[in-house]
Amino acid sequence: MKKPIFIYFFIIIFLVASCEDNSKNQLLEDEINTSISVENPSEIITIITPESEVLNDDNEQKNDLDLKESKNPNIFKVVSGSKLLYSIREKLLRIPAPFDAELVSKSVTGEIRLDGNPFQINVDLHKLVSDEPKRDKYVRERLFPDQPISTANFSGLDEIPEEFFLGSELERVVNGTVNVNGVDSNIEFDLLAVFDSDSETLKITGQASFKWLDFGMKTPTSNFFKLSDEIKLEIFIISEAIKVESNVAPLGPPLGVGPPPGGGPPPGVGPPPGGGPPPGVGPPPGVGPPPGVGPPPGVGPPPGVGPPPGGGPPLRGRPPPGGAGHPDPEILRELLLEAEIIVPEGTSDEEIITIYGPMLRRKP
């Protein structure tokens, strides 16, 4: 009997131990899973959050830059104060040493664009002035007799940095197509630009050089002087920003201006209730026909003469004699004649109206 009891006791202890081990394993597994589920989100947040913040910062900076760029002017008109200076090496026979002859033209027009679109600068060569009037006349009449205007076309300036509009200088080497006497030549210009944000003024200075042969011209010479083959050009351009007007039309009158909801005139405007002119509008008191003025009593169309009730022409389809309220005796006489009603001679107009007029009504 003792042996089976001992065996049962051993089995119970084994089952209890097994259950405790399973419980510990389950608890350990739950703790591991819980730690994993908690750690993963923190890792994702740690990785993603900085990237999203960087992207947002970049977008905000880009939007701010675009907004600033949209406010910067990019079209400028050449204004007074601009000039082009041509410098030529000249040798006179009576002077042994050569010198630089300078000719200046202040007649400069055109525009400058910083948005990448092409633009043109014009200069009047007949307005070139030097220290020698004979030289100026020679330039006008012998060098550019038929085409005084020289043009320079540029393909456009773009990729202007933001710092330029804040006061920084901008240096560019730009190629332009210059036309002189109908001949085009590509000239390289070394330019320096400065922008004044207060006055929105763009100033450009630059240098270029070319030869007479570039425009199909021979170097001018005579028995009194000799010129160099190369001509140096200096540029001084002053331009002002052009205001671009908006093409968007206003949607309507300002707030509070216009008819009230539902249409019609504003409150207080228009005739008063019941119709008629507004108060105070009309003839002043006492103005109108004086008493006693008008048709005398008893004067008017006889019975049956005039338009029948409801309007329309009177009897026999004739218009009212003499107009409404005032029968015309002559018309009544014609009607009586047509109706074969004999009217004695000498009958007065009043008798025609009062006596014979009613007969027209009774005549079948």
C-alpha distance (Angstrom), angle and dihedral (degrees) to the residues before:
residue distance angle dihedral
M1 . . .
K2 3.84 . .
K3 3.79 93.6 .
P4 3.88 97.4 60.8
I5 3.81 91.3 46.1
F6 3.80 90.5 53.4
I7 3.79 91.2 50.2
Y8 3.80 92.7 51.0
F9 3.79 91.4 49.3
F10 3.79 90.9 52.0
I11 3.81 92.1 50.4
I12 3.81 92.3 52.3
I13 3.80 92.1 50.6
F14 3.82 90.4 50.5
L15 3.81 92.9 51.5
V16 3.79 92.0 49.0
A17 3.81 91.4 51.1
S18 3.78 91.5 48.5
C19 3.78 91.7 52.9
E20 3.80 92.1 50.7
D21 3.81 91.3 51.1
N22 3.80 91.5 50.6
S23 3.80 91.0 49.1
K24 3.81 91.6 50.9
N25 3.80 91.4 48.2
Q26 3.80 91.4 49.6
L27 3.79 92.1 49.2
L28 3.80 91.0 48.5
E29 3.83 91.3 49.8
D30 3.81 91.8 48.6
E31 3.78 90.8 50.9
I32 3.82 91.0 50.8
N33 3.81 92.8 48.4
T34 3.77 91.4 46.4
S35 3.78 92.3 51.5
I36 3.78 91.0 49.1
S37 3.78 94.2 48.7
V38 3.80 90.7 49.6
E39 3.79 96.2 44.1
N40 3.82 96.4 49.4
P41 3.81 96.6 61.2
S42 3.78 91.4 47.5
E43 3.79 89.8 52.1
I44 3.80 91.9 49.4
I45 3.79 92.2 48.9
T46 3.78 91.2 47.5
I47 3.81 91.6 53.7
I48 3.82 101.3 39.0
T49 3.79 102.7 38.8
P50 3.85 97.7 65.5
E51 3.82 91.8 47.9
S52 3.79 92.8 51.4
E53 3.79 91.2 48.0
V54 3.80 90.9 51.4
L55 3.81 91.5 49.7
N56 3.79 91.9 49.1
D57 3.80 91.4 49.2
D58 3.80 91.0 50.1
N59 3.80 91.8 50.0
E60 3.79 92.5 48.6
Q61 3.79 91.5 49.3
K62 3.80 90.9 48.5
N63 3.80 92.3 49.3
D64 3.79 90.7 48.9
L65 3.81 90.6 49.8
D66 3.81 92.2 48.7
L67 3.78 90.0 50.1
K68 3.78 91.6 51.4
E69 3.78 92.6 46.6
S70 3.78 92.0 51.6
K71 3.82 89.9 58.4
N72 3.81 95.1 52.4
P73 3.82 115.9 98.0
N74 3.80 115.8 -120.1
I75 3.82 104.7 176.2
F76 3.80 120.2 69.3
K77 3.80 132.8 -179.7
V78 3.80 120.6 -141.7
V79 3.80 108.7 -118.7
S80 3.79 139.7 -172.9
G81 3.79 115.3 -59.0
S82 3.79 94.8 51.5
K83 3.79 119.1 121.3
L84 3.81 144.1 167.6
L85 3.79 121.2 -141.4
Y86 3.81 121.9 -157.5
S87 3.79 117.3 -161.8
I88 3.83 120.2 -164.0
R89 3.81 128.6 178.9
E90 3.78 105.9 -123.4
K91 3.83 132.4 -172.7
L92 3.78 120.3 -164.6
L93 3.81 120.0 -161.0
R94 3.79 93.1 -131.9
I95 3.83 92.1 50.1
P96 3.79 115.7 61.3
A97 3.84 98.3 -156.9
P98 3.82 121.4 64.5
F99 3.81 120.1 -126.5
D100 3.81 139.7 -173.3
A101 3.79 115.0 -94.0
E102 3.82 111.4 -155.5
L103 3.79 125.1 -157.2
V104 3.80 120.8 -173.4
S105 3.81 130.0 -163.7
K106 3.80 118.2 -168.2
S107 3.79 92.5 -179.7
V108 3.82 97.0 100.6
T109 3.81 124.4 147.8
G110 3.79 138.7 165.1
E111 3.79 137.7 79.4
I112 3.79 141.1 -87.5
R113 3.79 124.2 -138.1
L114 3.80 127.9 -161.4
D115 3.82 96.0 -176.0
G116 3.81 97.3 81.8
N117 3.81 95.4 -98.4
P118 3.83 119.9 126.0
F119 3.80 121.0 -99.5
Q120 3.81 139.2 -178.4
I121 3.81 137.7 -136.6
N122 3.84 121.1 -159.1
V123 3.80 129.7 -161.6
D124 3.80 129.0 -174.4
L125 3.82 108.4 -132.1
H126 3.79 92.1 -169.6
K127 3.81 86.9 66.2
L128 3.81 92.3 60.4
V129 3.81 109.2 128.8
S130 3.81 129.7 -171.0
D131 3.78 136.2 166.4
E132 3.81 90.6 -87.2
P133 3.85 120.1 64.3
K134 3.81 91.9 -162.1
R135 3.80 89.6 58.1
D136 3.81 90.9 49.7
K137 3.80 91.4 51.3
Y138 3.80 90.9 49.1
V139 3.82 90.4 52.8
R140 3.82 93.0 50.4
E141 3.79 98.8 42.8
R142 3.80 103.9 31.1
L143 3.82 107.7 27.3
F144 3.84 104.3 34.2
P145 3.81 106.5 13.9
D146 3.81 99.4 143.8
Q147 3.81 105.7 27.6
P148 3.79 113.5 41.0
I149 3.84 95.7 167.4
S150 3.80 118.2 81.1
T151 3.81 117.3 -167.4
A152 3.80 132.5 -158.0
N153 3.81 117.4 -162.8
F154 3.80 122.2 -164.4
S155 3.78 127.3 -166.3
G156 3.82 92.2 -135.4
L157 3.78 144.1 -85.6
D158 3.79 119.7 -108.9
E159 3.81 143.2 151.9
I160 3.78 90.1 61.8
P161 3.84 109.2 177.7
E162 3.79 120.0 -125.2
E163 3.80 90.7 -121.0
F164 3.82 89.7 66.6
F165 3.82 91.6 65.9
L166 3.81 89.2 49.8
G167 3.82 93.1 59.2
S168 3.81 106.6 -80.4
E169 3.80 119.5 135.0
L170 3.79 120.1 -113.9
E171 3.80 123.6 -149.3
R172 3.79 120.9 -164.6
V173 3.79 137.8 166.0
V174 3.80 106.4 -141.7
N175 3.79 131.1 -175.8
G176 3.79 116.9 -139.8
T177 3.78 134.4 -177.2
V178 3.81 107.5 -126.6
N179 3.79 121.1 -164.8
V180 3.81 121.0 -157.4
N181 3.81 122.0 169.9
G182 3.81 89.4 -10.2
V183 3.82 94.8 -55.5
D184 3.84 121.4 116.5
S185 3.78 123.6 -144.5
N186 3.82 131.2 173.9
I187 3.80 110.2 -121.6
E188 3.81 126.8 -174.0
F189 3.82 115.4 -134.9
D190 3.80 124.1 -161.9
L191 3.83 103.3 -151.6
L192 3.79 136.9 -173.1
A193 3.84 117.4 -165.8
V194 3.81 130.9 -167.8
F195 3.81 126.2 -174.7
D196 3.82 123.9 -153.3
S197 3.81 107.3 -154.9
D198 3.82 93.9 -167.5
S199 3.81 95.6 59.1
E200 3.85 95.0 20.6
T201 3.79 88.6 -127.8
L202 3.80 124.2 153.6
K203 3.80 117.8 -154.2
I204 3.80 121.6 -169.3
T205 3.77 128.3 -174.0
G206 3.78 124.7 179.6
Q207 3.77 150.5 147.9
A208 3.78 135.6 -129.1
S209 3.79 137.9 163.2
F210 3.79 135.1 -154.7
K211 3.79 141.0 164.9
W212 3.77 131.8 -118.8
L213 3.77 89.3 -116.4
D214 3.84 90.7 60.7
F215 3.81 87.2 73.4
G216 3.80 97.0 38.3
M217 3.80 93.6 -99.9
K218 3.78 129.2 131.8
T219 3.80 119.0 -129.1
P220 3.83 106.1 -92.7
T221 3.82 114.6 -115.3
S222 3.80 136.5 164.4
N223 3.79 141.3 165.7
F224 3.82 89.8 -85.1
F225 3.82 105.3 42.0
K226 3.76 145.2 16.7
L227 3.81 126.1 -152.6
S228 3.80 131.2 -153.6
D229 3.79 121.1 -108.7
E230 3.81 92.9 -124.9
I231 3.82 126.1 68.9
K232 3.80 122.1 -161.5
L233 3.80 120.2 -148.7
E234 3.79 128.0 -159.6
I235 3.80 121.4 -167.4
F236 3.81 128.7 -151.8
I237 3.80 111.1 176.4
I238 3.81 126.5 176.2
S239 3.80 116.9 -173.9
E240 3.77 136.4 171.1
A241 3.80 128.3 -144.6
I242 3.78 116.1 -98.8
K243 3.77 114.4 -133.1
V244 3.81 110.9 -129.0
E245 3.80 109.2 -145.6
S246 3.78 120.0 -142.6
N247 3.83 116.5 -111.1
V248 3.77 93.7 -154.5
A249 3.80 109.8 116.2
P250 3.79 118.9 -141.3
L251 3.77 114.1 -95.7
G252 3.79 94.5 -134.1
P253 3.78 145.0 -49.5
P254 3.80 119.8 -37.6
L255 3.74 120.2 -83.5
G256 3.78 111.9 -70.3
V257 3.81 94.8 19.6
G258 3.78 119.2 109.3
P259 3.80 137.8 35.9
P260 3.80 118.9 -31.8
P261 3.83 120.4 -103.2
G262 3.78 111.1 -65.9
G263 3.81 94.5 34.7
G264 3.75 130.1 -97.9
P265 3.76 132.5 99.5
P266 3.79 120.9 -41.3
P267 3.79 118.0 -88.9
G268 3.80 113.0 -71.5
V269 3.81 94.2 21.5
G270 3.79 119.2 108.4
P271 3.80 137.2 32.2
P272 3.80 118.6 -31.0
P273 3.81 120.7 -106.5
G274 3.78 111.3 -67.7
G275 3.80 95.1 34.7
G276 3.76 130.6 -97.6
P277 3.75 130.8 100.8
P278 3.79 119.3 -39.9
P279 3.80 117.7 -93.3
G280 3.80 112.0 -71.8
V281 3.80 93.9 20.1
G282 3.80 116.3 115.7
P283 3.78 138.0 43.9
P284 3.77 115.2 -26.9
P285 3.79 119.6 -109.5
G286 3.78 112.8 -71.2
V287 3.77 95.8 26.7
G288 3.80 115.3 119.9
P289 3.78 138.9 65.0
P290 3.79 111.6 -27.7
P291 3.78 119.9 -118.9
G292 3.77 114.2 -77.4
V293 3.79 95.6 25.9
G294 3.78 114.0 122.6
P295 3.80 137.7 56.6
P296 3.82 113.2 -25.6
P297 3.76 119.2 -112.1
G298 3.79 113.8 -77.8
V299 3.79 94.2 22.1
G300 3.73 114.2 119.6
P301 3.76 140.0 85.0
P302 3.80 114.4 -39.4
P303 3.76 118.1 -116.2
G304 3.75 111.6 -69.8
V305 3.82 94.6 18.8
G306 3.79 117.1 111.0
P307 3.76 132.2 33.8
P308 3.79 115.0 -24.9
P309 3.79 119.3 -116.9
G310 3.80 111.4 -63.7
G311 3.83 93.4 31.1
G312 3.77 130.5 -90.5
P313 3.80 132.9 113.4
P314 3.85 119.5 -34.5
L315 3.78 126.8 -110.1
R316 3.80 116.4 -44.3
G317 3.83 90.8 19.2
R318 3.82 94.1 -83.5
P319 3.84 122.2 135.0
P320 3.81 116.6 -105.3
P321 3.81 108.3 -76.1
G322 3.76 109.8 -104.9
G323 3.76 93.5 -8.6
A324 3.78 131.9 -69.1
G325 3.85 111.4 -29.6
H326 3.85 95.0 0.6
P327 3.88 112.5 75.8
D328 3.76 115.9 -158.6
P329 3.84 111.2 -126.2
E330 3.80 91.9 -151.4
I331 3.80 91.4 56.4
L332 3.78 89.7 46.3
R333 3.82 89.9 52.8
E334 3.84 89.5 52.9
L335 3.78 90.8 49.3
L336 3.80 91.4 48.9
L337 3.79 90.2 49.6
E338 3.79 91.1 50.7
A339 3.80 89.2 48.5
E340 3.87 89.4 51.5
I341 3.79 91.9 -120.9
I342 3.79 109.2 150.8
V343 3.80 114.8 -132.1
P344 3.81 115.5 -166.8
E345 3.77 117.5 -124.4
G346 3.77 114.9 -97.6
T347 3.79 93.8 34.6
S348 3.80 107.9 149.5
D349 3.78 124.3 -126.0
E350 3.79 90.8 -112.9
E351 3.82 90.1 55.3
I352 3.79 90.1 48.0
I353 3.82 89.2 54.7
T354 3.79 99.9 40.2
I355 3.82 102.5 33.4
Y356 3.78 110.4 24.0
G357 3.79 98.0 30.7
P358 3.83 93.7 70.8
M359 3.82 88.3 52.2
L360 3.79 89.9 68.8
R361 3.81 88.5 61.9
R362 3.83 92.5 51.1
K363 3.81 95.1 43.2
P364 3.84 108.2 104.0
